[in-house]
Amino acid sequence: MEAKAHLRYARISPRKVQIVCDLIRGKSVAQATAILMGTPKAASELLLKLLKSAAANAENNHQMDPEKLYVSQVFACPGPILKRMMPRAQGRAYRINKRTSHITIAVAER
């Protein structure tokens, strides 16, 4: 049985989130928390909050032992892209893509 937590429409590129996701996949919740607290990436703050939420869901909704939990799944999917324009020389305009992510963390018991 897995307990999940979702973060939708996060204003960070999925490519940036995926780097931090790879660091914690398969680790215990305590170890993953320590890794996220020491990682100087913008995505680590979001993932830490989401990991705590998934662990709380496991404990309260599924009666799992918090000491035995590990990160069974973690992934980031692209969300909708906010398209903006940046003025350039000679009346041109370049598109700026502001990407969003949908992040999912699942924890399970060993």
N, CA, C and O atoms as a GROMACS GRO file, in nm:
protein
  440
    1MET      N    1   0.085  -0.119   0.000
    1MET     CA    2   0.000   0.000   0.000
    1MET      C    3   0.088   0.124   0.000
    1MET      O    4   0.190   0.130   0.069
    2GLU      N    5   0.049   0.222  -0.077
    2GLU     CA    6   0.125   0.347  -0.088
    2GLU      C    7   0.040   0.464  -0.041
    2GLU      O    8  -0.083   0.464  -0.055
    3ALA      N    9   0.107   0.562   0.014
    3ALA     CA   10   0.042   0.689   0.047
    3ALA      C   11   0.105   0.794  -0.043
    3ALA      O   12   0.227   0.800  -0.056
    4LYS      N   13   0.022   0.878  -0.104
    4LYS     CA   14   0.073   0.974  -0.201
    4LYS      C   15   0.044   1.117  -0.158
    4LYS      O   16  -0.043   1.144  -0.076
    5ALA      N   17   0.122   1.208  -0.217
    5ALA     CA   18   0.096   1.351  -0.204
    5ALA      C   19   0.128   1.414  -0.339
    5ALA      O   20   0.227   1.378  -0.403
    6HIS      N   21   0.045   1.508  -0.381
    6HIS     CA   22   0.061   1.573  -0.511
    6HIS      C   23   0.079   1.724  -0.491
    6HIS      O   24   0.018   1.784  -0.403
    7LEU      N   25   0.163   1.781  -0.574
    7LEU     CA   26   0.175   1.927  -0.583
    7LEU      C   27   0.151   1.962  -0.728
    7LEU      O   28   0.226   1.918  -0.816
    8ARG      N   29   0.048   2.040  -0.754
    8ARG     CA   30   0.012   2.072  -0.892
    8ARG      C   31   0.040   2.219  -0.921
    8ARG      O   32   0.029   2.304  -0.834
    9TYR      N   33   0.076   2.245  -1.045
    9TYR     CA   34   0.101   2.380  -1.095
    9TYR      C   35   0.213   2.453  -1.021
    9TYR      O   36   0.204   2.573  -0.999
   10ALA      N   37   0.317   2.382  -0.983
   10ALA     CA   38   0.432   2.445  -0.918
   10ALA      C   39   0.508   2.526  -1.024
   10ALA      O   40   0.533   2.476  -1.133
   11ARG      N   41   0.544   2.650  -0.991
   11ARG     CA   42   0.608   2.738  -1.090
   11ARG      C   43   0.759   2.713  -1.094
   11ARG      O   44   0.839   2.801  -1.062
   12ILE      N   45   0.795   2.592  -1.133
   12ILE     CA   46   0.935   2.554  -1.151
   12ILE      C   47   0.940   2.452  -1.264
   12ILE      O   48   0.848   2.372  -1.280
   13SER      N   49   1.045   2.455  -1.341
   13SER     CA   50   1.058   2.366  -1.455
   13SER      C   51   1.069   2.220  -1.409
   13SER      O   52   1.139   2.192  -1.312
   14PRO      N   53   1.002   2.127  -1.478
   14PRO     CA   54   1.010   1.986  -1.438
   14PRO      C   55   1.153   1.932  -1.448
   14PRO      O   56   1.191   1.841  -1.375
   15ARG      N   57   1.230   1.988  -1.538
   15ARG     CA   58   1.369   1.945  -1.557
   15ARG      C   59   1.452   1.974  -1.431
   15ARG      O   60   1.538   1.894  -1.393
   16LYS      N   61   1.426   2.087  -1.366
   16LYS     CA   62   1.496   2.123  -1.243
   16LYS      C   63   1.452   2.035  -1.127
   16LYS      O   64   1.532   2.000  -1.041
   17VAL      N   65   1.323   2.001  -1.125
   17VAL     CA   66   1.270   1.918  -1.017
   17VAL      C   67   1.322   1.775  -1.029
   17VAL      O   68   1.351   1.711  -0.928
   18GLN      N   69   1.335   1.726  -1.152
   18GLN     CA   70   1.375   1.588  -1.176
   18GLN      C   71   1.514   1.558  -1.120
   18GLN      O   72   1.542   1.446  -1.078
   19ILE      N   73   1.602   1.659  -1.121
   19ILE     CA   74   1.737   1.643  -1.067
   19ILE      C   75   1.731   1.609  -0.918
   19ILE      O   76   1.803   1.520  -0.872
   20VAL      N   77   1.646   1.678  -0.844
   20VAL     CA   78   1.634   1.655  -0.701
   20VAL      C   79   1.555   1.526  -0.674
   20VAL      O   80   1.582   1.457  -0.576
   21CYS      N   81   1.459   1.494  -0.759
   21CYS     CA   82   1.382   1.370  -0.743
   21CYS      C   83   1.475   1.248  -0.748
   21CYS      O   84   1.456   1.153  -0.672
   22ASP      N   85   1.572   1.251  -0.838
   22ASP     CA   86   1.664   1.138  -0.852
   22ASP      C   87   1.749   1.117  -0.727
   22ASP      O   88   1.793   1.005  -0.701
   23LEU      N   89   1.770   1.223  -0.648
   23LEU     CA   90   1.851   1.211  -0.526
   23LEU      C   91   1.781   1.130  -0.417
   23LEU      O   92   1.846   1.062  -0.338
   24ILE      N   93   1.647   1.139  -0.411
   24ILE     CA   94   1.575   1.079  -0.297
   24ILE      C   95   1.499   0.951  -0.332
   24ILE      O   96   1.447   0.885  -0.241
   25ARG      N   97   1.491   0.915  -0.457
   25ARG     CA   98   1.414   0.797  -0.496
   25ARG      C   99   1.474   0.671  -0.433
   25ARG      O  100   1.593   0.644  -0.447
   26GLY      N  101   1.389   0.593  -0.364
   26GLY     CA  102   1.432   0.468  -0.303
   26GLY      C  103   1.491   0.481  -0.163
   26GLY      O  104   1.520   0.380  -0.099
   27LYS      N  105   1.509   0.602  -0.115
   27LYS     CA  106   1.568   0.624   0.017
   27LYS      C  107   1.459   0.620   0.125
   27LYS      O  108   1.340   0.635   0.095
   28SER      N  109   1.501   0.598   0.250
   28SER     CA  110   1.405   0.604   0.360
   28SER      C  111   1.361   0.750   0.378
   28SER      O  112   1.430   0.841   0.332
   29VAL      N  113   1.248   0.770   0.443
   29VAL     CA  114   1.195   0.906   0.459
   29VAL      C  115   1.290   0.993   0.541
   29VAL      O  116   1.310   1.110   0.510
   30ALA      N  117   1.350   0.935   0.646
   30ALA     CA  118   1.444   1.011   0.728
   30ALA      C  119   1.567   1.052   0.649
   30ALA      O  120   1.615   1.164   0.660
   31GLN      N  121   1.618   0.958   0.568
   31GLN     CA  122   1.736   0.986   0.486
   31GLN      C  123   1.703   1.088   0.377
   31GLN      O  124   1.784   1.177   0.348
   32ALA      N  125   1.586   1.075   0.315
   32ALA     CA  126   1.544   1.168   0.210
   32ALA      C  127   1.526   1.308   0.266
   32ALA      O  128   1.559   1.406   0.200
   33THR      N  129   1.472   1.319   0.388
   33THR     CA  130   1.455   1.449   0.453
   33THR      C  131   1.590   1.515   0.476
   33THR      O  132   1.606   1.635   0.452
   34ALA      N  133   1.688   1.437   0.521
   34ALA     CA  134   1.822   1.490   0.545
   34ALA      C  135   1.887   1.537   0.415
   34ALA      O  136   1.954   1.640   0.412
   35ILE      N  137   1.868   1.461   0.308
   35ILE     CA  138   1.925   1.498   0.177
   35ILE      C  139   1.862   1.628   0.128
   35ILE      O  140   1.933   1.718   0.081
   36LEU      N  141   1.729   1.639   0.139
   36LEU     CA  142   1.660   1.758   0.090
   36LEU      C  143   1.696   1.883   0.170
   36LEU      O  144   1.706   1.992   0.115
   37MET      N  145   1.717   1.866   0.301
   37MET     CA  146   1.753   1.982   0.384
   37MET      C  147   1.893   2.033   0.351
   37MET      O  148   1.923   2.150   0.373
   38GLY      N  149   1.978   1.945   0.299
   38GLY     CA  150   2.115   1.987   0.266
   38GLY      C  151   2.138   2.017   0.120
   38GLY      O  152   2.251   2.046   0.080
   39THR      N  153   2.034   2.011   0.039
   39THR     CA  154   2.050   2.035  -0.105
   39THR      C  155   2.014   2.180  -0.138
   39THR      O  156   1.902   2.223  -0.110
   40PRO      N  157   2.107   2.256  -0.197
   40PRO     CA  158   2.080   2.398  -0.225
   40PRO      C  159   2.010   2.420  -0.360
   40PRO      O  160   2.056   2.500  -0.441
   41LYS      N  161   1.900   2.352  -0.383
   41LYS     CA  162   1.822   2.369  -0.506
   41LYS      C  163   1.684   2.424  -0.470
   41LYS      O  164   1.634   2.400  -0.360
   42ALA      N  165   1.624   2.497  -0.561
   42ALA     CA  166   1.492   2.555  -0.536
   42ALA      C  167   1.387   2.446  -0.520
   42ALA      O  168   1.292   2.462  -0.443
   43ALA      N  169   1.403   2.335  -0.593
   43ALA     CA  170   1.304   2.227  -0.588
   43ALA      C  171   1.308   2.151  -0.457
   43ALA      O  172   1.209   2.087  -0.420
   44SER      N  173   1.419   2.156  -0.384
   44SER     CA  174   1.430   2.077  -0.261
   44SER      C  175   1.334   2.127  -0.154
   44SER      O  176   1.285   2.048  -0.074
   45GLU      N  177   1.305   2.257  -0.152
   45GLU     CA  178   1.209   2.313  -0.056
   45GLU      C  179   1.068   2.258  -0.083
   45GLU      O  180   0.998   2.218   0.010
   46LEU      N  181   1.030   2.256  -0.210
   46LEU     CA  182   0.898   2.205  -0.247
   46LEU      C  183   0.887   2.056  -0.218
   46LEU      O  184   0.785   2.010  -0.166
   47LEU      N  185   0.991   1.981  -0.251
   47LEU     CA  186   0.989   1.836  -0.231
   47LEU      C  187   0.990   1.800  -0.083
   47LEU      O  188   0.930   1.700  -0.043
   48LEU      N  189   1.057   1.879  -0.001
   48LEU     CA  190   1.061   1.852   0.143
   48LEU      C  191   0.921   1.866   0.203
   48LEU      O  192   0.878   1.781   0.282
   49LYS      N  193   0.852   1.972   0.166
   49LYS     CA  194   0.716   1.994   0.215
   49LYS      C  195   0.622   1.882   0.167
   49LYS      O  196   0.536   1.835   0.242
   50LEU      N  197   0.641   1.840   0.043
   50LEU     CA  198   0.559   1.734  -0.015
   50LEU      C  199   0.588   1.599   0.050
   50LEU      O  200   0.497   1.519   0.072
   51LEU      N  201   0.716   1.574   0.081
   51LEU     CA  202   0.755   1.449   0.146
   51LEU      C  203   0.694   1.439   0.286
   51LEU      O  204   0.646   1.332   0.326
   52LYS      N  205   0.695   1.549   0.359
   52LYS     CA  206   0.634   1.550   0.493
   52LYS      C  207   0.484   1.525   0.484
   52LYS      O  208   0.427   1.457   0.570
   53SER      N  209   0.421   1.578   0.382
   53SER     CA  210   0.278   1.559   0.362
   53SER      C  211   0.247   1.412   0.330
   53SER      O  212   0.151   1.356   0.383
   54ALA      N  213   0.329   1.350   0.243
   54ALA     CA  214   0.308   1.210   0.208
   54ALA      C  215   0.329   1.119   0.329
   54ALA      O  216   0.255   1.022   0.348
   55ALA      N  217   0.429   1.151   0.413
   55ALA     CA  218   0.454   1.072   0.534
   55ALA      C  219   0.339   1.087   0.633
   55ALA      O  220   0.300   0.989   0.697
   56ALA      N  221   0.284   1.206   0.645
   56ALA     CA  222   0.169   1.230   0.733
   56ALA      C  223   0.046   1.156   0.682
   56ALA      O  224  -0.032   1.102   0.761
   57ASN      N  225   0.027   1.154   0.549
   57ASN     CA  226  -0.084   1.080   0.490
   57ASN      C  227  -0.072   0.931   0.522
   57ASN      O  228  -0.171   0.865   0.554
   58ALA      N  229   0.051   0.879   0.512
   58ALA     CA  230   0.073   0.736   0.539
   58ALA      C  231   0.041   0.702   0.684
   58ALA      O  232  -0.021   0.600   0.713
   59GLU      N  233   0.084   0.789   0.775
   59GLU     CA  234   0.065   0.763   0.918
   59GLU      C  235  -0.082   0.777   0.959
   59GLU      O  236  -0.135   0.693   1.031
   60ASN      N  237  -0.148   0.885   0.913
   60ASN     CA  238  -0.283   0.915   0.959
   60ASN      C  239  -0.393   0.843   0.881
   60ASN      O  240  -0.492   0.800   0.940
   61ASN      N  241  -0.376   0.830   0.750
   61ASN     CA  242  -0.483   0.773   0.668
   61ASN      C  243  -0.470   0.622   0.647
   61ASN      O  244  -0.570   0.553   0.629
   62HIS      N  245  -0.344   0.571   0.649
   62HIS     CA  246  -0.322   0.429   0.618
   62HIS      C  247  -0.261   0.351   0.735
   62HIS      O  248  -0.229   0.233   0.720
   63GLN      N  249  -0.245   0.416   0.851
   63GLN     CA  250  -0.191   0.353   0.972
   63GLN      C  251  -0.058   0.280   0.947
   63GLN      O  252  -0.038   0.168   0.995
   64MET      N  253   0.032   0.343   0.872
   64MET     CA  254   0.164   0.286   0.848
   64MET      C  255   0.261   0.333   0.956
   64MET      O  256   0.241   0.439   1.016
   65ASP      N  257   0.366   0.254   0.979
   65ASP     CA  258   0.468   0.290   1.078
   65ASP      C  259   0.563   0.393   1.016
   65ASP      O  260   0.626   0.363   0.915
   66PRO      N  261   0.574   0.512   1.074
   66PRO     CA  262   0.658   0.617   1.013
   66PRO      C  263   0.807   0.583   1.007
   66PRO      O  264   0.881   0.640   0.926
   67GLU      N  265   0.852   0.489   1.092
   67GLU     CA  266   0.994   0.450   1.093
   67GLU      C  267   1.028   0.361   0.973
   67GLU      O  268   1.144   0.357   0.931
   68LYS      N  269   0.930   0.290   0.920
   68LYS     CA  270   0.955   0.194   0.811
   68LYS      C  271   0.930   0.252   0.671
   68LYS      O  272   0.945   0.181   0.572
   69LEU      N  273   0.892   0.379   0.663
   69LEU     CA  274   0.855   0.437   0.533
   69LEU      C  275   0.977   0.466   0.446
   69LEU      O  276   1.083   0.505   0.496
   70TYR      N  277   0.959   0.448   0.316
   70TYR     CA  278   1.061   0.487   0.219
   70TYR      C  279   0.993   0.548   0.097
   70TYR      O  280   0.873   0.529   0.075
   71VAL      N  281   1.069   0.621   0.019
   71VAL     CA  282   1.016   0.690  -0.099
   71VAL      C  283   1.009   0.587  -0.212
   71VAL      O  284   1.111   0.553  -0.272
   72SER      N  285   0.889   0.539  -0.242
   72SER     CA  286   0.875   0.436  -0.345
   72SER      C  287   0.866   0.498  -0.485
   72SER      O  288   0.916   0.440  -0.581
   73GLN      N  289   0.804   0.612  -0.495
   73GLN     CA  290   0.792   0.681  -0.625
   73GLN      C  291   0.807   0.830  -0.604
   73GLN      O  292   0.756   0.885  -0.506
   74VAL      N  293   0.875   0.894  -0.696
   74VAL     CA  294   0.878   1.040  -0.699
   74VAL      C  295   0.904   1.082  -0.843
   74VAL      O  296   1.000   1.036  -0.905
   75PHE      N  297   0.818   1.167  -0.896
   75PHE     CA  298   0.836   1.213  -1.034
   75PHE      C  299   0.772   1.350  -1.055
   75PHE      O  300   0.686   1.393  -0.979
   76ALA      N  301   0.817   1.416  -1.160
   76ALA     CA  302   0.764   1.548  -1.196
   76ALA      C  303   0.720   1.544  -1.342
   76ALA      O  304   0.797   1.507  -1.430
   77CYS      N  305   0.596   1.581  -1.365
   77CYS     CA  306   0.542   1.587  -1.501
   77CYS      C  307   0.523   1.734  -1.539
   77CYS      O  308   0.498   1.818  -1.452
   78PRO      N  309   0.536   1.767  -1.666
   78PRO     CA  310   0.513   1.906  -1.705
   78PRO      C  311   0.367   1.946  -1.695
   78PRO      O  312   0.277   1.870  -1.731
   79GLY      N  313   0.344   2.066  -1.645
   79GLY     CA  314   0.211   2.124  -1.638
   79GLY      C  315   0.194   2.222  -1.754
   79GLY      O  316   0.274   2.221  -1.847
   80PRO      N  317   0.093   2.306  -1.748
   80PRO     CA  318   0.075   2.404  -1.854
   80PRO      C  319   0.187   2.507  -1.855
   80PRO      O  320   0.245   2.539  -1.751
   81ILE      N  321   0.218   2.558  -1.973
   81ILE     CA  322   0.325   2.656  -1.989
   81ILE      C  323   0.265   2.795  -2.002
   81ILE      O  324   0.175   2.818  -2.084
   82LEU      N  325   0.314   2.889  -1.920
   82LEU     CA  326   0.272   3.028  -1.933
   82LEU      C  327   0.360   3.093  -2.039
   82LEU      O  328   0.482   3.098  -2.024
   83LYS      N  329   0.300   3.144  -2.145
   83LYS     CA  330   0.377   3.201  -2.256
   83LYS      C  331   0.381   3.353  -2.243
   83LYS      O  332   0.277   3.418  -2.238
   84ARG      N  333   0.500   3.407  -2.237
   84ARG     CA  334   0.521   3.551  -2.222
   84ARG      C  335   0.607   3.600  -2.337
   84ARG      O  336   0.676   3.522  -2.402
   85MET      N  337   0.603   3.731  -2.363
   85MET     CA  338   0.682   3.789  -2.471
   85MET      C  339   0.788   3.883  -2.413
   85MET      O  340   0.763   3.955  -2.316
   86MET      N  341   0.905   3.882  -2.475
   86MET     CA  342   1.015   3.970  -2.436
   86MET      C  343   1.048   4.058  -2.556
   86MET      O  344   1.083   4.006  -2.662
   87PRO      N  345   1.039   4.190  -2.542
   87PRO     CA  346   1.071   4.277  -2.655
   87PRO      C  347   1.219   4.265  -2.692
   87PRO      O  348   1.306   4.257  -2.605
   88ARG      N  349   1.245   4.263  -2.823
   88ARG     CA  350   1.381   4.254  -2.874
   88ARG      C  351   1.405   4.368  -2.972
   88ARG      O  352   1.318   4.452  -2.994
   89ALA      N  353   1.522   4.372  -3.029
   89ALA     CA  354   1.560   4.481  -3.118
   89ALA      C  355   1.474   4.484  -3.245
   89ALA      O  356   1.426   4.381  -3.291
   90GLN      N  357   1.457   4.604  -3.299
   90GLN     CA  358   1.389   4.628  -3.427
   90GLN      C  359   1.244   4.578  -3.428
   90GLN      O  360   1.196   4.526  -3.528
   91GLY      N  361   1.175   4.594  -3.315
   91GLY     CA  362   1.033   4.563  -3.310
   91GLY      C  363   0.999   4.416  -3.299
   91GLY      O  364   0.881   4.380  -3.305
   92ARG      N  365   1.097   4.331  -3.283
   92ARG     CA  366   1.070   4.188  -3.272
   92ARG      C  367   1.030   4.153  -3.128
   92ARG      O  368   1.046   4.233  -3.036
   93ALA      N  369   0.977   4.033  -3.113
   93ALA     CA  370   0.943   3.983  -2.979
   93ALA      C  371   0.980   3.835  -2.973
   93ALA      O  372   0.947   3.759  -3.063
   94TYR      N  373   1.049   3.796  -2.866
   94TYR     CA  374   1.083   3.657  -2.845
   94TYR      C  375   0.991   3.601  -2.737
   94TYR      O  376   0.951   3.671  -2.644
   95ARG      N  377   0.958   3.472  -2.751
   95ARG     CA  378   0.871   3.408  -2.653
   95ARG      C  379   0.955   3.358  -2.535
   95ARG      O  380   1.062   3.301  -2.552
   96ILE      N  381   0.903   3.382  -2.416
   96ILE     CA  382   0.960   3.328  -2.292
   96ILE      C  383   0.860   3.226  -2.239
   96ILE      O  384   0.744   3.259  -2.215
   97ASN      N  385   0.905   3.102  -2.220
   97ASN     CA  386   0.818   2.998  -2.165
   97ASN      C  387   0.840   2.986  -2.016
   97ASN      O  388   0.951   2.955  -1.971
   98LYS      N  389   0.736   3.010  -1.939
   98LYS     CA  390   0.742   2.994  -1.794
   98LYS      C  391   0.677   2.859  -1.763
   98LYS      O  392   0.555   2.846  -1.765
   99ARG      N  393   0.759   2.761  -1.736
   99ARG     CA  394   0.712   2.624  -1.722
   99ARG      C  395   0.659   2.594  -1.582
   99ARG      O  396   0.703   2.653  -1.483
  100THR      N  397   0.563   2.502  -1.575
  100THR     CA  398   0.508   2.458  -1.447
  100THR      C  399   0.522   2.306  -1.437
  100THR      O  400   0.542   2.237  -1.537
  101SER      N  401   0.511   2.255  -1.314
  101SER     CA  402   0.528   2.112  -1.289
  101SER      C  403   0.414   2.058  -1.205
  101SER      O  404   0.353   2.130  -1.125
  102HIS      N  405   0.387   1.930  -1.224
  102HIS     CA  406   0.302   1.854  -1.135
  102HIS      C  407   0.393   1.750  -1.070
  102HIS      O  408   0.448   1.663  -1.138
  103ILE      N  409   0.410   1.759  -0.938
  103ILE     CA  410   0.504   1.672  -0.866
  103ILE      C  411   0.424   1.573  -0.781
  103ILE      O  412   0.327   1.611  -0.716
  104THR      N  413   0.467   1.445  -0.783
  104THR     CA  414   0.403   1.340  -0.706
  104THR      C  415   0.507   1.264  -0.626
  104THR      O  416   0.612   1.228  -0.679
  105ILE      N  417   0.478   1.241  -0.497
  105ILE     CA  418   0.562   1.157  -0.413
  105ILE      C  419   0.474   1.049  -0.352
  105ILE      O  420   0.365   1.077  -0.302
  106ALA      N  421   0.522   0.924  -0.358
  106ALA     CA  422   0.453   0.812  -0.294
  106ALA      C  423   0.549   0.746  -0.196
  106ALA      O  424   0.665   0.720  -0.228
  107VAL      N  425   0.500   0.718  -0.077
  107VAL     CA  426   0.580   0.647   0.023
  107VAL      C  427   0.511   0.515   0.057
  107VAL      O  428   0.388   0.505   0.055
  108ALA      N  429   0.592   0.414   0.088
  108ALA     CA  430   0.540   0.283   0.122
  108ALA      C  431   0.622   0.226   0.238
  108ALA      O  432   0.729   0.277   0.271
  109GLU      N  433   0.570   0.119   0.298
  109GLU     CA  434   0.641   0.053   0.408
  109GLU      C  435   0.734  -0.054   0.353
  109GLU      O  436   0.703  -0.122   0.254
  110ARG      N  437   0.849  -0.069   0.418
  110ARG     CA  438   0.942  -0.177   0.380
  110ARG      C  439   0.900  -0.304   0.448
  110ARG      O  440   0.964  -0.408   0.430
   0.00000   0.00000   0.00000
